[in-house]
Amino acid sequence: MYCSTDLHISPILPRLPRTVALLLILSLLVRTCHPLAITQPLWLPVVPTPAGRWCVKKVLRHPALSLPRAPLLARLLVRCALLGVLLYVTGWLRRTPLSSGLLLLPVAQTLLRCSLPHRRASKHLRRGEHVLHRLYQLLVLALLIQTLSQLLAPRSAPVTAASSALVVVAWHSPPDEQAEVVIAPGDPTGYQLTLRGTFQLSFDPRDLFERWLLILFLRALRLPGARRSFLTQAQLAEAFGVHLCEVSRWEKQVRTHGWHILSDRYRHQLHSALPLPELSRKILQVWVPAFWLSAWDVRERLIARGVLPERGALSLDSLHKLAHHTGFAQVRQILLERFLLQDGQLVAREHWWLNELLALNERLLTKLENGESISPQELVDVESLRLKSPRKDVDAASPPLAAALQSALFQPSKDTPDQPICCTYCGSDRTAPKSKKPRLKTVVAPLSGQKHQIEVLRHYCHNPDCPYKSFTDFPPGVLPHSPHPLHAHLLAVEVYEVLLSTYRRSARMFAVSTATFYRWVASLSPAATALAAYLGVVRTSGIVGMDDKWVKVCSPSKVPPHGTRRRAVWRYVYFAVDVYSYDILALEIYPQHNDKAVHLLLLELKAKGVYPHIVVTDLDPAYGRMLPKVFPRAVHHECIFHALQNASRQLTEAYGRHYREKNSQAAQLHEAAIRIFRAKTQKTARKRFRNLMDLRQKCVSQTPEVAPFFSSLERHFPKLVNALEHPLIPKTNNATELVIRRFDQHYQSMCGLNSLESARTYLRVFEFVYRLTPFADDNPSPTRGKCPLELAGYDLDALPIAEFFRQLKLPTLSLPGEEVVPMT
């Protein structure tokens, strides 16, 4: 066996012209198809038969010398010669000596045919002779196809596969002494490798990396039982035009580290700008914890730490290639899409946060409806969403004050002297005195304004779940961390909300600082959540009105301002109000006015257990898109007042101001739109609507600017006409507008809000005060003297805070150093 890189050494038969072999095969095939037929013995003379009477006698002949056997022997010799030539040309005789046994197939068929009598042969023997004949034909066909495929290679690969499928039996061949590998250059950058006797491989390396793989793959080829490779390093180096040492080095590295080392070396050579491994680790140690940094900032930090001597030592392109090479670029891109650095803290982006929150709310609501528990993965998702807006300790009330307010506002007072002392924080009665020596607490009297001291005692809390373990027992109305009693706090909130005052004017009235007064009002913010927990199941009529109000909020410096006010942007407060009880069902502020904000508000209603039957909104298309997704069975009605207001605005844009006095056609359209919704029945309204649509083509042809008037009315008409003849659907959204007007009365005196957190704090305080404040005496009889919670059907007789807001007059207030001034 040997290996050569050209064709100047090969056996004798392959060097013969293949056309001669093909002609020999075709001649033998023709001879097989047309055998020699001998009709009479040519070597016997013809003797005439004399006349007379003759008797027929049986002539005995030897079977081997019978004349009919001569054509069979000639056919046998031709068939054996044809099989021998085909087996040798296709290479079967070189692969296995057992292939010569195929020559016995025509011999067996010929002997079986000669040994049988021609007239009385059995059916089974004749069938066996026919089967052997068919097997011979299939074998000749398979060998002939394989010979033709070798002559027409490499185009005959499918034919070779088809011919090999006709072979029924295959044998494992022992090591072949004549095996060879011929490596011949093909294209300028390609090679064609032929393993004679086994297979043929055509490979076109696209780059150096694939060329290295090909060389090392050929080094791995070995004969059965051989310990060394079939091809030597010198042969491969000569064939591929590389140095012998390079082949040895590549083989050693693959044997030590694996095939992936070739990919790393290739990428390092292709991207020569990649830093060294040690420098790459230092770059990633700086960049990964601070993924928001740019490549320029990372290089500056490396210079500051002394890792790089100057900027020219590392290019920005090298940093970007390192990020892509390690996969950090993809991770960084995902993190930048979700989070941003704001005031030194990692905050989630609004668009990603809203999408994740919507998906999480849908999953949690589905689990709540099915009675399933929250999985650990969902708890992790909730924690990641809490990064959206970090809380500030200044805006939140302290836990002792919040606990004291909740106890004083929502727990009825007990006058029994044997009442046990409960913990201020957890409410447990498993307490014990800590010290018999009392402490002094400074309290400002609410009426006189004079300061005096009272004695209070410290106690232990034996509840294992209590985080504080000890507390101070205060008398009713006295709050921790504040010298002013609870009565002063509630009075401050009432002055601020009911009198529509500001923090500065109210603080001057109570002789405290503005920050102190703000903390008094902010301390009532958790009370809205506590009130919802106290009331329990939300009571509603099933008819909900929804609308929004835009407000100005001071934003971070990175957000461009909306308008002339510095750092002021528009935010949107969404209201969900019960139409018949005027109770606030949902109140939230969102940074954008879009479908996501409406979706979140509807999900908040669903989370509170509110499933409205009818939803009344304005003409905002976001409600029409989101409502079927959350409440598919709810009836959507749009406010008729908003529709007529929008129609009037569109007519003004088409015909100008005072269009009813200037243009008779515009006045006709205006009156026709109003008459549609003054109808008593839907049949009349639909008839008037069709009459108005008949004027569309004429009016648009004369004034094309009036086309939006007809398009808008046609689009919103199905959701406007459903209120006619319906006993429950209101025609307008006046209930929601009343609540917004009450909110706007106080908002107009604020000149905007300081931040998004303070805006949410104010909304909670407004919700708390509004739900408990009774309507005026001049209201209609159903709402006169009752608060929205009482109209919704809640019993507030046992709620202490409800009694305070039910008073019609403010209590007397005593300022420090002045006489008592009654407030009427």
C-alpha positions in Angstrom: 0.0 0.0 0.0 1.2 3.5 -0.7 0.1 7.1 -1.0 0.8 9.4 -3.9 -0.2 12.9 -4.9 -0.5 12.2 -8.6 -1.5 9.5 -11.1 1.9 8.2 -12.4 1.8 5.0 -10.2 -1.2 2.7 -10.6 -1.9 -1.0 -11.5 -1.7 -2.3 -15.0 -5.5 -2.7 -15.6 -6.5 0.9 -14.7 -3.9 2.1 -17.2 -5.7 0.2 -20.1 -8.0 2.3 -22.2 -11.4 2.2 -20.6 -13.1 2.3 -24.0 -11.6 -1.1 -24.9 -13.0 -2.7 -21.7 -16.4 -1.1 -22.4 -16.4 -2.6 -25.9 -15.5 -6.1 -24.5 -18.3 -5.9 -22.0 -20.8 -4.9 -24.7 -19.7 -7.7 -27.0 -20.1 -10.3 -24.3 -23.5 -8.9 -23.4 -24.6 -9.2 -27.0 -23.3 -12.7 -27.2 -25.3 -13.6 -24.1 -28.5 -12.1 -25.5 -28.1 -14.0 -28.8 -26.6 -17.5 -28.1 -25.4 -19.9 -30.9 -28.3 -22.1 -32.0 -27.3 -25.4 -33.7 -30.2 -27.0 -35.4 -28.5 -30.1 -36.7 -25.1 -31.9 -36.3 -22.8 -30.3 -38.9 -20.1 -33.0 -38.7 -22.4 -35.9 -39.7 -22.9 -36.6 -43.5 -26.4 -36.7 -44.9 -27.3 -40.3 -46.0 -30.4 -40.9 -48.0 -32.8 -43.5 -46.7 -33.4 -46.5 -48.9 -36.9 -47.5 -49.9 -38.6 -50.3 -48.3 -40.0 -51.1 -44.9 -38.0 -49.9 -41.9 -38.5 -50.2 -38.2 -37.9 -47.4 -35.8 -35.3 -48.2 -33.3 -34.4 -46.1 -30.2 -30.9 -44.7 -30.3 -29.0 -44.5 -27.1 -27.0 -41.3 -26.5 -24.7 -40.2 -23.7 -26.1 -37.0 -22.0 -22.8 -35.2 -22.1 -22.4 -35.8 -25.9 -25.9 -34.8 -26.7 -26.0 -32.2 -29.4 -28.7 -29.9 -27.6 -26.1 -29.4 -24.8 -23.7 -27.6 -27.0 -25.5 -24.2 -27.1 -25.8 -24.3 -23.2 -22.0 -24.8 -22.8 -21.3 -21.9 -25.2 -23.7 -19.7 -23.2 -22.1 -20.8 -19.9 -18.6 -19.8 -21.1 -19.9 -16.4 -22.3 -21.7 -15.7 -19.0 -18.8 -16.7 -16.8 -16.5 -14.5 -18.9 -18.9 -11.5 -18.7 -19.2 -11.9 -14.9 -15.5 -12.1 -14.5 -14.8 -9.0 -16.5 -17.5 -7.0 -14.6 -16.3 -8.1 -11.2 -12.7 -7.2 -12.0 -13.6 -3.8 -13.6 -15.8 -2.8 -10.7 -13.2 -3.8 -8.1 -15.1 -6.6 -6.3 -12.3 -9.1 -6.8 -9.9 -6.8 -5.1 -12.2 -6.0 -2.2 -13.0 -9.6 -1.3 -12.1 -13.0 -2.7 -15.6 -14.3 -1.9 -16.9 -12.3 -4.9 -15.4 -14.9 -7.2 -18.1 -17.3 -5.9 -20.6 -15.3 -7.9 -19.2 -17.1 -11.0 -20.9 -20.3 -9.8 -24.3 -18.7 -10.3 -24.5 -19.3 -14.2 -22.8 -22.7 -13.7 -25.5 -23.8 -11.2 -28.2 -22.6 -13.5 -26.7 -24.4 -16.5 -26.2 -27.7 -14.6 -29.7 -27.6 -13.3 -31.1 -27.2 -16.8 -28.8 -29.9 -18.4 -29.6 -32.5 -15.7 -33.4 -32.2 -16.2 -35.5 -34.1 -18.8 -37.0 -31.7 -21.3 -40.5 -33.1 -21.4 -41.2 -34.4 -17.9 -39.4 -31.8 -15.7 -41.1 -31.1 -12.4 -42.7 -27.7 -11.8 -40.5 -26.8 -8.8 -37.2 -27.6 -10.6 -38.2 -25.4 -13.5 -39.1 -22.6 -11.1 -35.8 -22.9 -9.4 -33.9 -22.7 -12.7 -36.0 -19.6 -13.6 -35.1 -17.9 -10.3 -31.4 -18.5 -10.8 -31.7 -17.0 -14.3 -33.3 -13.9 -12.9 -30.7 -13.5 -10.2 -28.0 -13.7 -12.8 -29.7 -10.9 -14.9 -30.0 -8.6 -11.8 -26.4 -9.2 -10.9 -25.2 -8.4 -14.4 -27.4 -5.2 -14.4 -26.0 -4.0 -11.1 -22.4 -4.6 -12.1 -22.9 -2.9 -15.4 -24.5 0.2 -13.8 -21.6 0.4 -11.4 -19.1 0.1 -14.2 -20.8 2.9 -16.1 -20.9 5.1 -13.0 -17.2 4.7 -12.5 -16.5 5.7 -16.1 -18.8 8.8 -15.8 -17.7 9.9 -12.3 -18.3 12.3 -10.5 -21.6 12.9 -12.3 -22.8 9.4 -11.6 -23.0 9.6 -7.7 -26.8 9.0 -7.7 -26.5 6.1 -10.1 -23.8 4.5 -8.0 -26.1 4.8 -5.0 -28.9 3.2 -6.9 -26.7 0.3 -8.2 -25.3 -0.3 -4.7 -28.9 -0.7 -3.4 -29.3 -3.7 -5.7 -26.6 -5.7 -4.0 -28.2 -8.1 -1.6 -25.3 -9.3 0.4 -22.1 -7.4 1.4 -18.9 -8.8 2.9 -16.4 -7.1 5.3 -13.1 -7.0 3.5 -9.7 -7.5 5.2 -7.0 -4.9 4.9 -6.3 -4.2 1.3 -2.6 -4.1 0.2 -3.4 -1.9 -2.8 -5.4 0.9 -1.0 -4.3 4.3 -2.0 -5.2 8.0 -1.5 -4.8 10.4 -4.3 -4.8 14.2 -3.5 -5.1 16.3 -6.6 -5.5 20.1 -6.7 -8.8 21.1 -8.2 -9.8 24.8 -8.2 -7.3 27.4 -7.2 -8.5 27.2 -3.6 -10.0 23.7 -3.7 -8.8 20.1 -3.5 -10.3 16.8 -4.7 -9.6 13.7 -2.6 -10.3 10.2 -3.9 -10.0 7.1 -1.7 -9.9 4.3 -4.2 -11.8 1.2 -3.2 -13.7 3.0 -0.4 -15.2 6.4 -1.2 -14.6 9.8 -2.8 -14.7 13.1 -1.1 -14.9 16.5 -2.8 -14.1 19.4 -0.4 -13.7 23.1 -1.1 -12.4 25.0 1.9 -13.8 28.5 2.3 -11.1 29.7 4.6 -8.0 28.6 6.6 -10.1 27.3 9.4 -11.9 24.7 7.2 -8.5 23.8 5.6 -7.0 23.0 9.0 -10.1 20.8 9.7 -9.5 18.9 6.5 -5.8 18.3 7.1 -6.4 17.0 10.7 -9.3 14.9 9.5 -7.1 13.1 7.0 -4.5 12.6 9.7 -7.2 10.7 11.7 -7.7 8.1 8.9 -6.2 4.7 9.8 -6.5 1.2 8.4 -8.2 -1.4 10.6 -5.7 -2.6 13.2 -3.1 0.0 12.3 -1.6 2.2 15.1 -0.3 4.9 12.8 -2.2 7.2 10.5 -2.6 6.2 6.9 -1.2 9.5 5.7 2.0 10.9 7.2 2.5 14.6 8.2 5.1 15.0 5.4 2.7 13.7 2.7 -0.1 16.1 3.9 2.4 19.1 4.2 3.5 18.4 0.6 -0.1 18.0 -0.7 -1.5 21.2 0.9 1.6 23.3 0.6 2.2 23.9 4.3 5.2 23.4 6.6 5.6 20.1 8.4 6.0 21.8 11.8 2.6 23.5 11.4 0.8 20.2 10.9 2.5 18.8 13.9 1.7 21.8 16.1 -2.0 21.8 15.0 -2.3 18.1 15.8 -0.8 18.5 19.2 -3.1 21.4 20.2 -6.2 19.6 19.1 -5.1 16.5 21.0 -4.6 18.6 24.1 -7.5 21.1 24.0 -10.0 19.8 21.5 -11.2 20.9 18.1 -12.6 24.2 19.4 -9.0 25.5 19.8 -8.8 25.8 16.0 -11.8 28.1 16.1 -10.3 30.3 18.8 -7.0 30.5 17.0 -8.8 31.2 13.7 -10.8 34.1 15.2 -7.8 35.5 16.9 -5.9 35.5 13.6 -8.9 36.9 11.7 -9.7 39.6 14.2 -6.2 40.6 15.1 -7.6 43.5 17.1 -8.8 41.2 19.9 -6.9 41.9 23.2 -4.8 39.4 24.9 -6.5 37.0 27.3 -5.3 38.7 30.5 -6.3 42.1 29.2 -9.7 40.7 28.0 -10.5 39.5 31.6 -9.7 42.9 33.0 -11.9 44.6 30.5 -14.8 42.3 31.2 -14.3 42.8 35.0 -14.9 46.5 34.4 -17.6 46.4 31.8 -19.9 43.6 32.9 -20.9 45.2 36.3 -21.4 48.6 34.6 -23.0 47.4 31.3 -24.5 50.8 30.6 -21.0 52.3 30.0 -19.9 52.9 26.4 -16.6 51.6 25.0 -15.0 55.0 25.4 -16.0 55.1 29.1 -14.6 51.6 29.7 -11.3 52.6 28.1 -11.1 55.7 30.3 -11.7 53.6 33.4 -9.0 51.2 32.4 -6.6 54.1 32.0 -7.6 55.5 35.4 -6.9 52.1 37.0 -3.5 51.8 35.4 -4.4 48.8 33.2 -3.7 50.8 30.0 -0.9 53.4 29.6 -2.7 55.5 27.1 -5.6 55.5 24.7 -3.6 54.3 21.7 -2.8 51.0 23.5 -6.4 49.8 22.9 -8.8 50.8 20.1 -12.5 51.1 20.5 -13.0 48.6 17.7 -11.1 46.0 19.8 -13.5 46.5 22.7 -16.5 46.0 20.5 -15.0 42.9 18.9 -14.2 41.5 22.3 -17.9 42.1 23.4 -19.1 40.2 20.3 -16.5 37.5 20.7 -17.5 36.7 24.3 -21.3 37.1 23.8 -21.4 40.1 26.2 -22.7 42.4 23.4 -26.0 40.4 23.1 -26.5 40.4 26.8 -25.7 44.1 27.1 -28.2 44.9 24.3 -31.0 43.1 26.2 -30.2 44.8 29.5 -30.1 48.3 27.8 -33.5 47.6 26.3 -34.9 46.9 29.8 -33.0 49.2 32.2 -31.4 52.6 32.4 -29.2 54.3 35.0 -31.0 57.2 36.7 -29.6 59.2 39.6 -27.1 56.4 40.3 -29.8 53.7 40.5 -30.9 51.0 38.0 -34.4 51.8 36.9 -36.6 49.7 34.5 -37.6 51.4 31.2 -41.2 52.3 31.0 -42.1 50.5 27.8 -40.5 47.3 28.9 -41.9 47.6 32.4 -45.5 48.1 31.2 -45.3 45.1 28.8 -43.9 42.9 31.6 -46.5 44.2 34.1 -49.4 43.6 31.7 -48.3 40.0 31.1 -47.7 39.4 34.8 -51.1 40.8 35.8 -52.8 38.6 33.3 -51.1 35.5 34.7 -51.8 36.5 38.3 -55.4 37.2 37.6 -55.8 33.9 35.9 -54.3 32.1 38.8 -56.5 34.1 41.2 -59.7 33.1 39.3 -58.6 29.4 39.3 -57.6 29.4 42.9 -54.0 28.6 42.2 -50.9 29.7 44.2 -48.1 31.9 42.9 -45.1 30.0 41.7 -41.5 30.9 42.7 -40.7 32.1 39.2 -43.6 34.5 39.4 -42.3 35.9 42.7 -38.9 36.5 41.0 -40.7 38.3 38.2 -42.5 40.5 40.7 -39.2 41.4 42.4 -37.7 42.4 39.0 -40.6 44.7 38.3 -40.2 46.5 41.6 -37.1 48.1 40.3 -39.2 50.4 38.3 -39.6 53.3 40.8 -37.4 53.2 43.9 -39.1 54.5 47.0 -38.0 57.5 49.0 -38.0 57.4 52.7 -39.1 61.1 52.9 -42.4 60.4 51.1 -43.4 57.3 53.1 -44.7 57.5 56.6 -42.8 55.8 59.3 -44.1 52.4 60.4 -45.0 53.5 64.0 -47.0 56.5 62.8 -48.8 54.5 60.1 -49.7 51.8 62.7 -50.9 54.4 65.1 -53.0 56.2 62.5 -54.5 52.9 61.4 -55.4 52.0 65.0 -57.0 55.4 65.6 -58.8 55.8 62.4 -60.3 52.3 61.7 -60.6 50.7 65.2 -63.5 51.8 67.3 -62.6 53.1 70.8 -63.4 51.0 73.8 -64.1 52.7 77.1 -63.7 49.5 79.2 -61.0 50.0 81.9 -59.8 46.4 81.6 -58.9 46.7 77.9 -55.6 44.8 77.3 -52.6 46.8 76.0 -51.9 45.9 72.4 -48.7 46.3 70.4 -48.6 49.5 68.3 -47.0 47.7 65.4 -48.5 44.2 65.1 -51.6 44.6 67.3 -50.9 41.6 69.5 -52.1 41.5 73.1 -49.2 39.3 74.2 -47.4 42.2 76.0 -45.7 42.8 79.3 -44.4 45.9 81.0 -40.8 46.7 80.2 -40.1 49.3 82.9 -42.1 50.8 85.8 -40.4 54.2 85.3 -42.5 56.3 82.9 -41.1 58.4 80.1 -42.1 61.9 79.3 -43.9 62.8 76.0 -44.3 66.4 74.8 -47.8 67.1 73.4 -49.3 70.2 71.9 -52.9 70.8 73.0 -55.1 71.2 69.9 -57.3 73.9 71.4 -54.9 76.1 73.4 -51.8 75.3 71.5 -49.8 75.0 74.7 -47.1 72.4 75.2 -47.3 70.0 78.1 -45.8 66.7 79.0 -47.5 63.4 79.7 -46.1 60.1 81.1 -46.0 57.0 78.9 -44.7 53.5 79.6 -42.6 51.1 77.5 -43.8 47.4 77.0 -42.5 44.2 75.5 -44.2 42.4 72.6 -43.9 38.6 72.9 -45.3 38.0 69.4 -42.4 36.2 67.5 -43.5 37.8 64.2 -43.3 41.4 65.5 -40.2 43.1 64.0 -39.8 45.6 66.9 -40.2 43.5 70.0 -40.9 46.6 72.2 -43.2 49.6 71.9 -44.6 52.7 73.7 -48.2 52.7 74.9 -49.7 56.2 74.1 -53.0 57.5 75.2 -55.8 57.7 72.5 -55.1 60.5 70.0 -51.4 60.8 70.8 -49.1 59.8 67.9 -45.5 58.7 68.0 -42.8 60.9 66.5 -45.1 63.9 66.5 -46.0 66.4 69.4 -49.3 67.2 67.6 -52.2 64.9 68.3 -54.2 63.0 65.7 -56.9 65.7 65.8 -54.5 68.3 64.4 -53.4 65.9 61.6 -57.0 65.3 60.5 -57.8 68.9 60.8 -54.8 69.8 58.6 -55.9 67.3 55.9 -59.5 68.7 56.0 -58.2 72.3 55.6 -55.9 71.3 52.8 -58.5 69.3 50.8 -61.9 70.8 51.6 -60.7 74.5 51.6 -58.6 73.8 48.4 -55.6 75.3 50.1 -51.8 74.9 49.5 -49.1 73.6 51.7 -47.6 77.0 52.4 -50.9 78.7 53.4 -52.0 75.8 55.5 -48.7 75.5 57.2 -48.9 79.2 58.1 -52.3 78.6 59.5 -51.1 75.9 61.9 -47.8 77.7 62.7 -45.7 74.8 61.4 -43.2 74.5 58.6 -44.2 73.5 55.1 -42.3 70.2 55.3 -44.1 69.3 58.5 -47.4 70.0 57.0 -46.5 68.0 54.0 -45.7 65.0 56.2 -49.0 65.4 58.0 -50.9 65.1 54.7 -48.6 62.4 53.3 -49.1 60.3 56.5 -52.8 59.8 55.3 -51.7 58.3 52.0 -51.6 54.7 53.4 -55.0 55.3 54.8 -56.6 54.8 51.4 -55.2 51.3 51.1 -56.3 50.6 54.7 -59.8 51.9 54.0 -60.0 49.5 51.0 -58.9 46.6 53.2 -61.5 47.6 55.9 -64.3 47.8 53.4 -63.5 44.4 51.8 -65.5 43.5 48.7 -66.0 46.4 46.3 -69.6 47.3 45.9 -70.6 48.6 42.5 -73.7 49.0 40.4 -72.0 47.4 37.4 -72.0 50.7 35.4 -68.5 52.3 35.4 -67.5 55.6 33.9 -63.9 56.1 32.8 -62.0 59.2 31.8 -58.6 60.8 32.2 -57.2 64.2 33.3 -53.7 65.5 32.3 -51.6 67.1 34.9 -48.1 68.6 35.0 -45.4 66.8 37.0 -41.8 67.9 37.5 -39.7 65.3 35.7 -36.0 64.4 35.8 -33.6 66.6 33.9 -33.1 64.0 31.1 -36.8 64.3 30.1 -37.5 67.2 27.8 -40.1 69.6 29.2 -43.6 69.9 27.7 -44.3 73.6 27.4 -42.6 76.7 28.8 -42.3 75.5 32.4 -38.8 74.1 33.2 -38.7 70.3 33.7 -42.5 70.0 33.6 -44.0 67.2 31.6 -47.6 66.0 31.1 -48.8 63.0 33.0 -52.2 61.4 32.8 -54.5 60.6 35.8 -57.1 57.9 34.9 -60.4 57.7 36.8 -62.8 54.8 37.1 -66.0 55.9 38.8 -69.3 54.2 39.6 -72.0 56.1 37.7 -74.7 55.9 40.3 -72.8 56.0 43.6 -70.0 58.4 42.4 -67.5 56.2 44.2 -63.9 56.0 43.0 -63.2 52.4 41.9 -59.7 53.0 40.5 -57.4 56.1 40.4 -53.9 56.0 39.0 -51.4 58.2 37.2 -49.5 57.0 34.2 -46.6 58.6 32.2 -48.3 58.1 28.8 -51.7 58.3 27.3 -52.0 55.1 25.2 -53.4 51.6 25.1 -51.1 50.3 27.8 -52.4 52.8 30.4 -56.0 51.9 29.6 -55.1 48.2 29.8 -53.5 48.7 33.2 -56.5 50.5 34.6 -58.9 47.8 33.4 -56.7 45.2 34.9 -56.8 47.1 38.2 -60.6 46.9 38.2 -60.5 43.2 37.4 -58.0 42.6 40.3 -60.3 44.4 42.7 -63.2 42.1 41.7 -65.0 44.7 39.6 -66.6 43.1 36.5 -68.7 45.9 34.9 -71.7 45.3 32.7 -71.6 48.7 31.1 -68.6 51.0 30.6 -69.1 54.6 29.7 -66.1 56.5 28.2 -65.3 59.4 25.9 -64.3 58.9 22.2 -60.8 57.8 23.0 -60.2 54.7 20.7 -57.9 53.1 23.3 -61.0 52.1 25.3 -62.5 50.4 22.4 -59.4 48.4 21.7 -58.6 47.3 25.3 -62.1 46.8 26.7 -62.9 43.6 24.7 -59.6 42.1 25.8 -60.2 42.4 29.6 -64.1 42.5 29.8 -65.4 40.9 26.6 -69.0 40.8 27.8 -69.2 44.4 28.9 -71.3 46.9 26.8 -69.2 49.9 25.7 -71.1 53.2 25.5 -69.5 56.4 24.4 -70.6 59.8 25.8 -73.1 61.6 23.5 -72.0 65.0 24.9 -68.3 64.2 23.8 -69.6 63.1 20.4 -71.5 66.3 19.8 -68.6 68.4 21.1 -66.3 66.6 18.7 -68.7 67.1 15.8 -68.9 70.8 16.5 -65.1 71.1 16.6 -64.8 69.3 13.2 -67.5 71.6 11.7 -65.5 74.6 13.0 -62.3 73.3 11.3 -64.2 72.8 8.0 -66.3 76.0 7.9 -64.6 78.3 10.4 -65.8 80.0 13.6 -69.5 81.0 13.9 -70.3 78.6 11.1 -74.0 78.4 12.0 -74.4 82.2 11.3 -72.2 82.2 8.2 -73.1 78.9 6.4 -76.5 77.5 6.1 -75.2 74.0 5.1 -73.0 73.8 8.2 -76.0 74.9 10.4 -78.1 72.1 8.7 -75.4 69.5 9.6 -75.2 70.8 13.1 -78.9 70.6 13.7 -79.1 67.2 12.1 -76.4 65.7 14.3 -78.2 67.1 17.5 -81.6 65.8 16.3 -80.2 62.2 16.0 -79.7 61.9 19.8 -82.8 63.8 20.8 -84.8 60.9 19.5 -86.8 58.8 21.9 -86.3 55.5 20.2 -83.4 53.8 18.4 -85.5 53.4 15.3 -86.0 57.1 14.9 -82.3 57.8 15.6 -81.2 55.3 12.9 -83.6 56.9 10.4 -82.3 60.4 11.1 -78.7 59.1 10.9 -79.3 57.6 7.4 -80.8 60.9 6.3 -77.7 62.7 7.5 -75.4 60.2 5.7 -77.3 60.9 2.4 -75.9 64.4 2.5 -72.4 63.1 2.7 -71.5 63.0 -1.0 -72.9 66.4 -1.7 -71.3 68.2 1.2 -67.9 66.5 0.7 -67.8 67.4 -3.0 -68.4 71.1 -2.1 -66.3 71.2 1.1 -63.7 68.3 1.3 -62.7 69.4 4.8 -66.0 68.2 6.2 -65.3 64.5 5.5 -63.9 63.8 9.0 -67.3 64.9 10.4 -69.1 62.1 8.6 -66.4 59.6 9.1 -66.3 60.1 12.9 -70.0 60.1 13.3 -70.3 56.9 11.3 -67.5 55.2 13.3 -68.9 56.1 16.7 -72.7 55.8 16.0 -73.1 52.1 17.1 -71.7 53.0 20.5 -73.7 56.1 20.9 -77.2 54.9 19.9 -77.2 52.0 22.4 -78.1 54.3 25.3 -81.5 55.1 23.7 -84.4 53.1 25.2 -82.0 51.4 27.7 -82.9 51.9 31.3 -79.4 51.6 32.7 -77.0 53.1 30.2 -76.5 56.8 30.8 -76.3 59.1 27.8 -73.3 61.0 29.1 -70.3 60.5 31.4 -71.3 63.2 33.8 -70.6 61.2 36.9 -66.9 60.8 36.0 -66.7 64.4 35.0 -68.0 65.5 38.4 -65.2 63.6 40.2 -62.6 65.0 37.8 -64.0 68.5 38.4 -63.7 68.1 42.1 -60.0 67.0 41.6 -59.3 69.8 39.2 -60.6 72.4 41.7 -57.7 71.7 44.1 -55.2 70.9 41.3 -55.5 74.4 39.8 -54.2 75.9 43.0 -51.1 73.7 43.1 -49.5 74.8 39.8 -48.3 71.3 39.1 -46.9 68.5 41.2 -43.2 68.1 42.3 -42.6 64.5 41.3 -44.4 61.3 40.2 -44.1 60.0 43.8 -45.7 63.0 45.3 -48.4 62.9 42.7 -49.3 59.4 43.7 -49.2 60.4 47.3 -51.7 63.2 46.7 -54.0 61.0 44.6 -54.2 58.5 47.6 -55.0 61.4 50.0 -57.6 62.8 47.6 -59.2 59.4 47.1 -59.4 58.9 50.9 -60.9 62.3 51.7 -63.3 62.2 48.7 -64.8 58.8 49.5 -65.6 59.9 53.1 -66.7 63.5 52.5 -70.5 63.9 52.4 -72.1 65.8 49.5 -73.6 69.2 50.2 -77.1 69.9 51.4 -78.2 71.5 48.2 -77.6 68.3 46.2 -80.5 66.2 44.9 -82.2 64.1 47.6 -80.5 60.7 46.7 -77.0 62.1 47.4 -77.8 64.9 49.9 -75.7 64.6 53.1 -74.2 61.2 52.1 -70.7 60.3 51.1 -69.9 58.1 48.1 -69.2 55.1 50.3 -72.7 55.4 51.9 -74.3 55.7 48.4 -72.5 52.4 47.5 -74.1 50.6 50.4 -71.3 50.5 53.0 -72.1 50.8 56.7 -69.8 53.4 58.2 -71.3 53.8 61.6 -68.5 51.8 63.3 -65.8 53.7 61.5 -64.2 56.4 63.6 -62.8 58.4 60.7 -66.2 58.6 59.0 -67.6 60.4 61.9 -64.9 63.1 61.7 -65.6 63.8 58.0 -69.3 63.7 58.5 -69.2 66.9 60.6 -70.5 69.9 58.8 -68.5 72.5 60.7 -64.8 72.5 61.6 -63.9 72.4 65.3 -62.4 75.4 67.0 -58.8 76.1 66.5 -56.5 77.7 69.0 -53.3 79.3 67.6 -50.3 79.8 69.9 -50.4 83.1 71.8 -53.8 84.0 70.6 -57.4 83.7 71.8 -59.6 80.8 70.8 -61.2 81.7 67.4 -64.3 79.7 66.5 -64.4 78.6 62.9 -67.8 78.6 61.3 
